[in-house]
Amino acid sequence: SLSEKDKNIVQTFWAKVAGREEDIGCDAVSRPFATKTYFSHWKDLSPGSDPVRKHGATVMAAVTDAVSKIDDLIGALLSLSELHAFTLRVDPANFKVLSHNLLVVLSTTFPNDFTPEVHVAIDKFLTAVALALSEKYR
Ligand code: ZNH
């Protein structure tokens, strides 16, 4: 789980992400993650399309919000967990795929800041986010 040191590293790194959420989120959701299964109601599913970009920004805004509530991720993400479990019915295995996509995009967007130490902390954080989002799945 996340140590105090990990939390500090995540929050410091995330200060660099601020303002770039839309591009980063767009890249992350443009990478394959069972898009067709869940987003077939969108008119344009291609990487970087308007709905993909908008959804990337939405997801990243939620992740940024989670960074600010890093001490209570379960509480912070409870209603989103409910939404994904009962309304959207997203297979929680996909949370891992998106987390991985985010790691890839963050590492290439911030090649200098994405040190091995940052990598470990962000990986732990995204794992905790995925776990919190899975809370309402029973
Ligand atoms: Zn999700 C939606 C977040 C993952 C699918 N999302 C959503 C939203 C948010 C989110 C915030 C919005 C809500 C409202 O509107 O209210 N997600 C999120 C996060 C994550 C996620 C944070 C992680 C990290 N998702 C995910 C995945 C999937 C999904 C993985 C699949 C694959 N989501 C989804 C859908 C939706 C959402 C389908 C809806 C969209 C539309 O329709 O537009």
Backbone and ligand atoms as CSV (ligand in chain L), in Angstrom:
chain,resi,resn,atom,element,x,y,z
A,1,SER,N,N,0.840,-1.209,0.000
A,1,SER,CA,C,0.000,0.000,0.000
A,1,SER,C,C,0.876,1.259,0.000
A,2,LEU,N,N,0.244,2.399,-0.076
A,2,LEU,CA,C,0.970,3.661,-0.244
A,2,LEU,C,C,1.549,4.165,1.083
A,3,SER,N,N,2.869,4.340,1.112
A,3,SER,CA,C,3.503,4.941,2.290
A,3,SER,C,C,3.342,6.465,2.217
A,4,GLU,N,N,3.648,7.136,3.324
A,4,GLU,CA,C,3.612,8.605,3.301
A,4,GLU,C,C,4.556,9.146,2.229
A,5,LYS,N,N,5.693,8.469,2.077
A,5,LYS,CA,C,6.662,8.899,1.072
A,5,LYS,C,C,6.074,8.753,-0.343
A,6,ASP,N,N,5.429,7.612,-0.591
A,6,ASP,CA,C,4.779,7.422,-1.898
A,6,ASP,C,C,3.769,8.535,-2.169
A,7,LYS,N,N,2.967,8.847,-1.157
A,7,LYS,CA,C,1.939,9.881,-1.322
A,7,LYS,C,C,2.561,11.218,-1.697
A,8,ASN,N,N,3.665,11.554,-1.027
A,8,ASN,CA,C,4.362,12.802,-1.357
A,8,ASN,C,C,4.880,12.796,-2.785
A,9,ILE,N,N,5.429,11.669,-3.192
A,9,ILE,CA,C,5.986,11.569,-4.546
A,9,ILE,C,C,4.858,11.736,-5.574
A,10,VAL,N,N,3.728,11.069,-5.322
A,10,VAL,CA,C,2.589,11.164,-6.249
A,10,VAL,C,C,2.112,12.613,-6.345
A,11,GLN,N,N,1.967,13.269,-5.183
A,11,GLN,CA,C,1.434,14.637,-5.192
A,11,GLN,C,C,2.407,15.611,-5.861
A,12,THR,N,N,3.702,15.411,-5.643
A,12,THR,CA,C,4.702,16.280,-6.272
A,12,THR,C,C,4.705,16.082,-7.788
A,13,PHE,N,N,4.686,14.816,-8.199
A,13,PHE,CA,C,4.673,14.530,-9.639
A,13,PHE,C,C,3.399,15.076,-10.282
A,14,TRP,N,N,2.276,14.944,-9.567
A,14,TRP,CA,C,0.989,15.348,-10.161
A,14,TRP,C,C,0.897,16.855,-10.383
A,15,ALA,N,N,1.697,17.607,-9.648
A,15,ALA,CA,C,1.725,19.055,-9.874
A,15,ALA,C,C,2.176,19.356,-11.307
A,16,LYS,N,N,2.984,18.457,-11.875
A,16,LYS,CA,C,3.448,18.644,-13.259
A,16,LYS,C,C,2.372,18.256,-14.263
A,17,VAL,N,N,1.506,17.344,-13.844
A,17,VAL,CA,C,0.421,16.886,-14.719
A,17,VAL,C,C,-0.640,17.979,-14.861
A,18,ALA,N,N,-0.762,18.805,-13.828
A,18,ALA,CA,C,-1.807,19.842,-13.802
A,18,ALA,C,C,-1.781,20.676,-15.074
A,19,GLY,N,N,-2.946,20.842,-15.668
A,19,GLY,CA,C,-3.062,21.630,-16.883
A,19,GLY,C,C,-2.889,20.801,-18.146
A,20,ARG,N,N,-2.413,19.567,-17.997
A,20,ARG,CA,C,-2.203,18.724,-19.186
A,20,ARG,C,C,-3.089,17.484,-19.156
A,21,GLU,N,N,-4.081,17.516,-18.272
A,21,GLU,CA,C,-4.937,16.344,-18.081
A,21,GLU,C,C,-5.619,15.902,-19.382
A,22,GLU,N,N,-6.083,16.886,-20.170
A,22,GLU,CA,C,-6.842,16.519,-21.359
A,22,GLU,C,C,-5.993,15.738,-22.354
A,23,ASP,N,N,-4.785,16.243,-22.665
A,23,ASP,CA,C,-3.904,15.544,-23.612
A,23,ASP,C,C,-3.517,14.165,-23.094
A,24,ILE,N,N,-3.153,14.123,-21.806
A,24,ILE,CA,C,-2.699,12.853,-21.222
A,24,ILE,C,C,-3.845,11.847,-21.183
A,25,GLY,N,N,-5.015,12.303,-20.741
A,25,GLY,CA,C,-6.166,11.413,-20.686
A,25,GLY,C,C,-6.577,10.933,-22.067
A,26,CYS,N,N,-6.525,11.847,-23.030
A,26,CYS,CA,C,-6.875,11.488,-24.405
A,26,CYS,C,C,-5.945,10.400,-24.924
A,27,ASP,N,N,-4.632,10.560,-24.710
A,27,ASP,CA,C,-3.672,9.538,-25.143
A,27,ASP,C,C,-3.929,8.209,-24.441
A,28,ALA,N,N,-4.227,8.279,-23.138
A,28,ALA,CA,C,-4.399,7.041,-22.371
A,28,ALA,C,C,-5.624,6.268,-22.829
A,29,VAL,N,N,-6.736,6.978,-23.076
A,29,VAL,CA,C,-7.928,6.235,-23.495
A,29,VAL,C,C,-7.929,5.946,-24.999
A,30,SER,N,N,-7.003,6.566,-25.733
A,30,SER,CA,C,-6.873,6.249,-27.159
A,30,SER,C,C,-6.166,4.914,-27.362
A,31,ARG,N,N,-5.412,4.491,-26.340
A,31,ARG,CA,C,-4.764,3.182,-26.417
A,31,ARG,C,C,-5.831,2.131,-26.144
A,32,PRO,N,N,-5.661,0.971,-26.740
A,32,PRO,CA,C,-6.746,-0.008,-26.675
A,32,PRO,C,C,-7.168,-0.356,-25.252
A,33,PHE,N,N,-8.421,-0.176,-24.920
A,33,PHE,CA,C,-8.913,-0.718,-23.662
A,33,PHE,C,C,-10.392,-1.076,-23.795
A,34,ALA,N,N,-10.639,-2.065,-24.637
A,34,ALA,CA,C,-11.999,-2.585,-24.797
A,34,ALA,C,C,-12.973,-1.472,-25.149
A,35,THR,N,N,-12.463,-0.490,-25.891
A,35,THR,CA,C,-13.255,0.689,-26.200
A,35,THR,C,C,-14.606,0.345,-26.820
A,36,LYS,N,N,-14.587,-0.538,-27.803
A,36,LYS,CA,C,-15.813,-0.809,-28.556
A,36,LYS,C,C,-16.918,-1.373,-27.676
A,37,THR,N,N,-16.534,-2.170,-26.690
A,37,THR,CA,C,-17.532,-2.800,-25.832
A,37,THR,C,C,-18.358,-1.764,-25.085
A,38,TYR,N,N,-17.708,-0.754,-24.561
A,38,TYR,CA,C,-18.382,0.180,-23.658
A,38,TYR,C,C,-18.754,1.511,-24.298
A,39,PHE,N,N,-18.159,1.812,-25.429
A,39,PHE,CA,C,-18.345,3.153,-25.988
A,39,PHE,C,C,-18.977,3.118,-27.374
A,40,SER,N,N,-19.728,2.049,-27.651
A,40,SER,CA,C,-20.301,1.897,-28.990
A,40,SER,C,C,-21.330,2.988,-29.296
A,41,HIS,N,N,-21.835,3.675,-28.244
A,41,HIS,CA,C,-22.828,4.735,-28.485
A,41,HIS,C,C,-22.178,6.040,-28.942
A,42,TRP,N,N,-20.846,6.075,-28.956
A,42,TRP,CA,C,-20.183,7.278,-29.452
A,42,TRP,C,C,-20.110,7.237,-30.970
A,43,LYS,N,N,-20.209,8.416,-31.593
A,43,LYS,CA,C,-20.191,8.458,-33.059
A,43,LYS,C,C,-18.798,8.185,-33.607
A,44,ASP,N,N,-17.777,8.673,-32.935
A,44,ASP,CA,C,-16.416,8.490,-33.428
A,44,ASP,C,C,-15.526,7.928,-32.329
A,45,LEU,N,N,-15.150,6.650,-32.488
A,45,LEU,CA,C,-14.354,5.944,-31.472
A,45,LEU,C,C,-12.864,5.984,-31.762
A,46,SER,N,N,-12.464,6.699,-32.830
A,46,SER,CA,C,-11.063,6.615,-33.222
A,46,SER,C,C,-10.185,7.395,-32.248
A,47,PRO,N,N,-8.906,6.966,-32.121
A,47,PRO,CA,C,-7.991,7.633,-31.189
A,47,PRO,C,C,-7.969,9.143,-31.409
A,48,GLY,N,N,-8.124,9.906,-30.360
A,48,GLY,CA,C,-8.039,11.354,-30.450
A,48,GLY,C,C,-9.310,12.040,-30.917
A,49,SER,N,N,-10.378,11.283,-31.191
A,49,SER,CA,C,-11.642,11.903,-31.612
A,49,SER,C,C,-12.220,12.750,-30.474
A,50,ASP,N,N,-13.184,13.595,-30.801
A,50,ASP,CA,C,-13.758,14.493,-29.787
A,50,ASP,C,C,-14.274,13.753,-28.549
A,51,PRO,N,N,-15.120,12.706,-28.722
A,51,PRO,CA,C,-15.602,12.018,-27.511
A,51,PRO,C,C,-14.484,11.327,-26.738
A,52,VAL,N,N,-13.486,10.797,-27.444
A,52,VAL,CA,C,-12.355,10.143,-26.772
A,52,VAL,C,C,-11.583,11.178,-25.957
A,53,ARG,N,N,-11.355,12.349,-26.571
A,53,ARG,CA,C,-10.641,13.430,-25.888
A,53,ARG,C,C,-11.418,13.899,-24.652
A,54,LYS,N,N,-12.725,14.055,-24.816
A,54,LYS,CA,C,-13.564,14.530,-23.719
A,54,LYS,C,C,-13.559,13.508,-22.573
A,55,HIS,N,N,-13.674,12.225,-22.937
A,55,HIS,CA,C,-13.681,11.191,-21.906
A,55,HIS,C,C,-12.328,11.119,-21.202
A,56,GLY,N,N,-11.249,11.270,-21.975
A,56,GLY,CA,C,-9.909,11.271,-21.375
A,56,GLY,C,C,-9.773,12.380,-20.350
A,57,ALA,N,N,-10.297,13.555,-20.694
A,57,ALA,CA,C,-10.234,14.690,-19.762
A,57,ALA,C,C,-11.071,14.402,-18.517
A,58,THR,N,N,-12.233,13.782,-18.699
A,58,THR,CA,C,-13.117,13.451,-17.568
A,58,THR,C,C,-12.441,12.476,-16.611
A,59,VAL,N,N,-11.863,11.416,-17.177
A,59,VAL,CA,C,-11.208,10.402,-16.347
A,59,VAL,C,C,-10.021,11.017,-15.599
A,60,MET,N,N,-9.242,11.826,-16.327
A,60,MET,CA,C,-8.069,12.433,-15.693
A,60,MET,C,C,-8.461,13.422,-14.602
A,61,ALA,N,N,-9.560,14.139,-14.808
A,61,ALA,CA,C,-10.030,15.057,-13.759
A,61,ALA,C,C,-10.360,14.262,-12.502
A,62,ALA,N,N,-10.963,13.073,-12.692
A,62,ALA,CA,C,-11.294,12.231,-11.537
A,62,ALA,C,C,-10.026,11.711,-10.857
A,63,VAL,N,N,-9.005,11.394,-11.655
A,63,VAL,CA,C,-7.747,10.910,-11.070
A,63,VAL,C,C,-7.055,12.048,-10.309
A,64,THR,N,N,-7.068,13.246,-10.889
A,64,THR,CA,C,-6.485,14.403,-10.205
A,64,THR,C,C,-7.218,14.674,-8.892
A,65,ASP,N,N,-8.534,14.551,-8.911
A,65,ASP,CA,C,-9.319,14.712,-7.691
A,65,ASP,C,C,-8.908,13.653,-6.658
A,66,ALA,N,N,-8.675,12.426,-7.150
A,66,ALA,CA,C,-8.270,11.339,-6.251
A,66,ALA,C,C,-6.902,11.626,-5.620
A,67,VAL,N,N,-5.998,12.250,-6.385
A,67,VAL,CA,C,-4.682,12.600,-5.824
A,67,VAL,C,C,-4.867,13.507,-4.608
A,68,SER,N,N,-5.830,14.429,-4.700
A,68,SER,CA,C,-6.045,15.357,-3.588
A,68,SER,C,C,-6.740,14.677,-2.407
A,69,LYS,N,N,-7.266,13.473,-2.637
A,69,LYS,CA,C,-7.942,12.737,-1.550
A,69,LYS,C,C,-7.241,11.412,-1.304
A,70,ILE,N,N,-5.921,11.433,-1.462
A,70,ILE,CA,C,-5.121,10.204,-1.467
A,70,ILE,C,C,-5.200,9.447,-0.140
A,71,ASP,N,N,-5.577,10.132,0.950
A,71,ASP,CA,C,-5.674,9.461,2.253
A,71,ASP,C,C,-6.985,8.690,2.410
A,72,ASP,N,N,-7.949,8.932,1.532
A,72,ASP,CA,C,-9.228,8.212,1.613
A,72,ASP,C,C,-9.762,7.928,0.209
A,73,LEU,N,N,-9.020,7.071,-0.505
A,73,LEU,CA,C,-9.399,6.798,-1.896
A,73,LEU,C,C,-10.721,6.050,-1.978
A,74,ILE,N,N,-10.958,5.149,-1.029
A,74,ILE,CA,C,-12.207,4.369,-1.054
A,74,ILE,C,C,-13.399,5.325,-0.933
A,75,GLY,N,N,-13.333,6.224,0.040
A,75,GLY,CA,C,-14.421,7.191,0.226
A,75,GLY,C,C,-14.539,8.127,-0.959
A,76,ALA,N,N,-13.391,8.586,-1.458
A,76,ALA,CA,C,-13.396,9.553,-2.556
A,76,ALA,C,C,-14.014,8.965,-3.820
A,77,LEU,N,N,-13.824,7.671,-4.034
A,77,LEU,CA,C,-14.240,7.066,-5.305
A,77,LEU,C,C,-15.483,6.188,-5.186
A,78,LEU,N,N,-16.134,6.229,-4.022
A,78,LEU,CA,C,-17.272,5.340,-3.785
A,78,LEU,C,C,-18.403,5.523,-4.794
A,79,SER,N,N,-18.775,6.775,-5.061
A,79,SER,CA,C,-19.903,6.972,-5.978
A,79,SER,C,C,-19.508,6.616,-7.406
A,80,LEU,N,N,-18.234,6.868,-7.773
A,80,LEU,CA,C,-17.786,6.453,-9.109
A,80,LEU,C,C,-17.745,4.932,-9.218
A,81,SER,N,N,-17.393,4.266,-8.105
A,81,SER,CA,C,-17.387,2.807,-8.092
A,81,SER,C,C,-18.791,2.274,-8.329
A,82,GLU,N,N,-19.747,2.913,-7.641
A,82,GLU,CA,C,-21.152,2.533,-7.805
A,82,GLU,C,C,-21.584,2.690,-9.263
A,83,LEU,N,N,-21.217,3.841,-9.855
A,83,LEU,CA,C,-21.576,4.121,-11.247
A,83,LEU,C,C,-21.020,3.057,-12.194
A,84,HIS,N,N,-19.726,2.713,-12.020
A,84,HIS,CA,C,-19.104,1.743,-12.921
A,84,HIS,C,C,-19.640,0.327,-12.689
A,85,ALA,N,N,-19.950,0.006,-11.432
A,85,ALA,CA,C,-20.412,-1.352,-11.120
A,85,ALA,C,C,-21.852,-1.576,-11.572
A,86,PHE,N,N,-22.731,-0.621,-11.250
A,86,PHE,CA,C,-24.161,-0.883,-11.445
A,86,PHE,C,C,-24.747,-0.236,-12.685
A,87,THR,N,N,-24.277,0.939,-13.062
A,87,THR,CA,C,-24.854,1.634,-14.208
A,87,THR,C,C,-24.080,1.329,-15.490
A,88,LEU,N,N,-22.764,1.543,-15.440
A,88,LEU,CA,C,-21.964,1.340,-16.651
A,88,LEU,C,C,-21.622,-0.132,-16.856
A,89,ARG,N,N,-21.586,-0.896,-15.766
A,89,ARG,CA,C,-21.250,-2.328,-15.809
A,89,ARG,C,C,-19.951,-2.595,-16.545
A,90,VAL,N,N,-18.926,-1.872,-16.142
A,90,VAL,CA,C,-17.590,-2.046,-16.714
A,90,VAL,C,C,-16.898,-3.198,-15.981
A,91,ASP,N,N,-16.335,-4.128,-16.741
A,91,ASP,CA,C,-15.536,-5.195,-16.136
A,91,ASP,C,C,-14.331,-4.546,-15.440
A,92,PRO,N,N,-14.195,-4.752,-14.110
A,92,PRO,CA,C,-13.113,-4.064,-13.390
A,92,PRO,C,C,-11.720,-4.443,-13.861
A,93,ALA,N,N,-11.586,-5.536,-14.611
A,93,ALA,CA,C,-10.275,-5.875,-15.182
A,93,ALA,C,C,-9.760,-4.730,-16.047
A,94,ASN,N,N,-10.690,-3.962,-16.615
A,94,ASN,CA,C,-10.290,-2.845,-17.481
A,94,ASN,C,C,-9.617,-1.711,-16.719
A,95,PHE,N,N,-9.866,-1.614,-15.423
A,95,PHE,CA,C,-9.207,-0.559,-14.653
A,95,PHE,C,C,-7.694,-0.743,-14.694
A,96,LYS,N,N,-7.275,-2.013,-14.680
A,96,LYS,CA,C,-5.835,-2.299,-14.740
A,96,LYS,C,C,-5.256,-1.893,-16.084
A,97,VAL,N,N,-6.032,-2.142,-17.141
A,97,VAL,CA,C,-5.551,-1.796,-18.477
A,97,VAL,C,C,-5.381,-0.284,-18.595
A,98,LEU,N,N,-6.383,0.451,-18.112
A,98,LEU,CA,C,-6.292,1.911,-18.192
A,98,LEU,C,C,-5.138,2.440,-17.326
A,99,SER,N,N,-4.951,1.847,-16.155
A,99,SER,CA,C,-3.829,2.252,-15.295
A,99,SER,C,C,-2.510,2.066,-16.024
A,100,HIS,N,N,-2.405,0.930,-16.708
A,100,HIS,CA,C,-1.171,0.669,-17.450
A,100,HIS,C,C,-0.991,1.695,-18.566
A,101,ASN,N,N,-2.061,1.981,-19.299
A,101,ASN,CA,C,-1.982,2.992,-20.353
A,101,ASN,C,C,-1.512,4.328,-19.790
A,102,LEU,N,N,-2.045,4.670,-18.622
A,102,LEU,CA,C,-1.669,5.946,-18.007
A,102,LEU,C,C,-0.182,5.969,-17.657
A,103,LEU,N,N,0.318,4.856,-17.128
A,103,LEU,CA,C,1.756,4.783,-16.816
A,103,LEU,C,C,2.591,5.000,-18.067
A,104,VAL,N,N,2.173,4.369,-19.156
A,104,VAL,CA,C,2.910,4.509,-20.413
A,104,VAL,C,C,2.905,5.968,-20.874
A,105,VAL,N,N,1.737,6.589,-20.844
A,105,VAL,CA,C,1.620,7.969,-21.330
A,105,VAL,C,C,2.393,8.926,-20.407
A,106,LEU,N,N,2.279,8.729,-19.097
A,106,LEU,CA,C,2.994,9.620,-18.168
A,106,LEU,C,C,4.505,9.474,-18.336
A,107,SER,N,N,4.964,8.244,-18.546
A,107,SER,CA,C,6.414,8.045,-18.676
A,107,SER,C,C,6.952,8.680,-19.946
A,108,THR,N,N,6.167,8.646,-21.025
A,108,THR,CA,C,6.657,9.249,-22.268
A,108,THR,C,C,6.458,10.765,-22.283
A,109,THR,N,N,5.426,11.250,-21.555
A,109,THR,CA,C,5.195,12.702,-21.504
A,109,THR,C,C,6.217,13.397,-20.604
A,110,PHE,N,N,6.646,12.704,-19.554
A,110,PHE,CA,C,7.601,13.292,-18.595
A,110,PHE,C,C,8.825,12.390,-18.444
A,111,PRO,N,N,9.608,12.243,-19.529
A,111,PRO,CA,C,10.724,11.276,-19.484
A,111,PRO,C,C,11.735,11.570,-18.373
A,112,ASN,N,N,11.920,12.835,-18.047
A,112,ASN,CA,C,12.921,13.157,-17.019
A,112,ASN,C,C,12.372,13.005,-15.611
A,113,ASP,N,N,11.118,13.405,-15.420
A,113,ASP,CA,C,10.526,13.338,-14.081
A,113,ASP,C,C,10.082,11.928,-13.703
A,114,PHE,N,N,9.862,11.076,-14.710
A,114,PHE,CA,C,9.339,9.745,-14.433
A,114,PHE,C,C,10.481,8.796,-14.046
A,115,THR,N,N,11.052,9.055,-12.878
A,115,THR,CA,C,12.159,8.232,-12.372
A,115,THR,C,C,11.612,6.879,-11.916
A,116,PRO,N,N,12.497,5.899,-11.686
A,116,PRO,CA,C,12.026,4.611,-11.159
A,116,PRO,C,C,11.224,4.784,-9.862
A,117,GLU,N,N,11.642,5.727,-9.037
A,117,GLU,CA,C,10.944,5.979,-7.769
A,117,GLU,C,C,9.519,6.505,-8.016
A,118,VAL,N,N,9.403,7.436,-8.954
A,118,VAL,CA,C,8.082,7.967,-9.318
A,118,VAL,C,C,7.226,6.848,-9.925
A,119,HIS,N,N,7.857,6.051,-10.796
A,119,HIS,CA,C,7.147,4.940,-11.432
A,119,HIS,C,C,6.487,4.036,-10.382
A,120,VAL,N,N,7.274,3.643,-9.378
A,120,VAL,CA,C,6.753,2.751,-8.325
A,120,VAL,C,C,5.595,3.419,-7.582
A,121,ALA,N,N,5.765,4.698,-7.210
A,121,ALA,CA,C,4.729,5.397,-6.434
A,121,ALA,C,C,3.444,5.571,-7.246
A,122,ILE,N,N,3.576,5.966,-8.515
A,122,ILE,CA,C,2.386,6.159,-9.355
A,122,ILE,C,C,1.706,4.816,-9.614
A,123,ASP,N,N,2.506,3.775,-9.814
A,123,ASP,CA,C,1.948,2.445,-10.018
A,123,ASP,C,C,1.114,2.019,-8.798
A,124,LYS,N,N,1.672,2.209,-7.615
A,124,LYS,CA,C,0.942,1.868,-6.380
A,124,LYS,C,C,-0.327,2.704,-6.256
A,125,PHE,N,N,-0.214,3.993,-6.578
A,125,PHE,CA,C,-1.371,4.881,-6.497
A,125,PHE,C,C,-2.480,4.432,-7.450
A,126,LEU,N,N,-2.128,4.155,-8.710
A,126,LEU,CA,C,-3.145,3.762,-9.688
A,126,LEU,C,C,-3.761,2.408,-9.333
A,127,THR,N,N,-2.952,1.533,-8.728
A,127,THR,CA,C,-3.479,0.252,-8.247
A,127,THR,C,C,-4.505,0.495,-7.142
A,128,ALA,N,N,-4.196,1.439,-6.250
A,128,ALA,CA,C,-5.125,1.774,-5.161
A,128,ALA,C,C,-6.406,2.413,-5.714
A,129,VAL,N,N,-6.267,3.228,-6.751
A,129,VAL,CA,C,-7.443,3.836,-7.394
A,129,VAL,C,C,-8.320,2.741,-8.012
A,130,ALA,N,N,-7.682,1.802,-8.726
A,130,ALA,CA,C,-8.429,0.707,-9.355
A,130,ALA,C,C,-9.145,-0.136,-8.299
A,131,LEU,N,N,-8.463,-0.361,-7.184
A,131,LEU,CA,C,-9.061,-1.131,-6.087
A,131,LEU,C,C,-10.261,-0.394,-5.508
A,132,ALA,N,N,-10.118,0.914,-5.314
A,132,ALA,CA,C,-11.216,1.726,-4.774
A,132,ALA,C,C,-12.402,1.743,-5.746
A,133,LEU,N,N,-12.094,1.799,-7.048
A,133,LEU,CA,C,-13.173,1.781,-8.041
A,133,LEU,C,C,-13.877,0.428,-8.066
A,134,SER,N,N,-13.182,-0.611,-7.612
A,134,SER,CA,C,-13.758,-1.959,-7.601
A,134,SER,C,C,-14.545,-2.244,-6.335
A,135,GLU,N,N,-14.542,-1.304,-5.412
A,135,GLU,CA,C,-15.138,-1.497,-4.085
A,135,GLU,C,C,-16.593,-1.969,-4.134
A,136,LYS,N,N,-17.385,-1.407,-5.031
A,136,LYS,CA,C,-18.819,-1.711,-5.055
A,136,LYS,C,C,-19.167,-2.953,-5.886
A,137,TYR,N,N,-18.170,-3.588,-6.465
A,137,TYR,CA,C,-18.424,-4.817,-7.236
A,137,TYR,C,C,-18.554,-5.978,-6.261
A,138,ARG,N,N,-19.647,-6.684,-6.320
A,138,ARG,CA,C,-19.809,-7.830,-5.414
A,138,ARG,C,C,-20.279,-9.030,-6.195
L,1,ZNH,ZN1,ZN,-14.910,5.466,-16.374
L,1,ZNH,C1,C,-17.553,7.503,-17.295
L,1,ZNH,C2,C,-13.780,7.880,-14.202
L,1,ZNH,C3,C,-11.995,3.720,-15.886
L,1,ZNH,C4,C,-15.901,3.179,-18.780
L,1,ZNH,N1,N,-15.556,7.327,-15.855
L,1,ZNH,C5,C,-16.672,7.977,-16.314
L,1,ZNH,C6,C,-16.801,9.236,-15.647
L,1,ZNH,C7,C,-15.752,9.347,-14.781
L,1,ZNH,C8,C,-14.969,8.139,-14.924
L,1,ZNH,C9,C,-15.430,10.504,-13.841
L,1,ZNH,C10,C,-17.930,10.274,-15.865
L,1,ZNH,C11,C,-18.973,9.987,-14.844
L,1,ZNH,C12,C,-20.161,10.927,-14.943
L,1,ZNH,O1,O,-20.483,11.399,-16.037
L,1,ZNH,O2,O,-20.784,11.145,-13.880
L,1,ZNH,N2,N,-13.209,5.729,-15.240
L,1,ZNH,C13,C,-12.962,6.767,-14.378
L,1,ZNH,C14,C,-11.692,6.556,-13.704
L,1,ZNH,C15,C,-11.182,5.378,-14.189
L,1,ZNH,C16,C,-12.154,4.882,-15.156
L,1,ZNH,C17,C,-11.095,7.487,-12.675
L,1,ZNH,C18,C,-9.907,4.691,-13.883
L,1,ZNH,C19,C,-8.843,5.214,-13.361
L,1,ZNH,N3,N,-14.103,3.765,-17.191
L,1,ZNH,C20,C,-12.908,3.231,-16.861
L,1,ZNH,C21,C,-12.674,2.041,-17.659
L,1,ZNH,C22,C,-13.758,1.876,-18.481
L,1,ZNH,C23,C,-14.652,2.981,-18.170
L,1,ZNH,C24,C,-11.444,1.195,-17.573
L,1,ZNH,C25,C,-14.071,0.846,-19.517
L,1,ZNH,C26,C,-13.206,0.150,-20.217
L,1,ZNH,N4,N,-16.475,5.344,-17.761
L,1,ZNH,C27,C,-16.696,4.311,-18.652
L,1,ZNH,C28,C,-17.886,4.581,-19.451
L,1,ZNH,C29,C,-18.346,5.836,-19.039
L,1,ZNH,C30,C,-17.428,6.295,-17.966
L,1,ZNH,C31,C,-18.461,3.665,-20.504
L,1,ZNH,C32,C,-19.539,6.620,-19.611
L,1,ZNH,C33,C,-18.970,7.425,-20.760
L,1,ZNH,C34,C,-20.018,7.954,-21.719
L,1,ZNH,O3,O,-21.000,7.259,-22.003
L,1,ZNH,O4,O,-19.782,9.031,-22.275
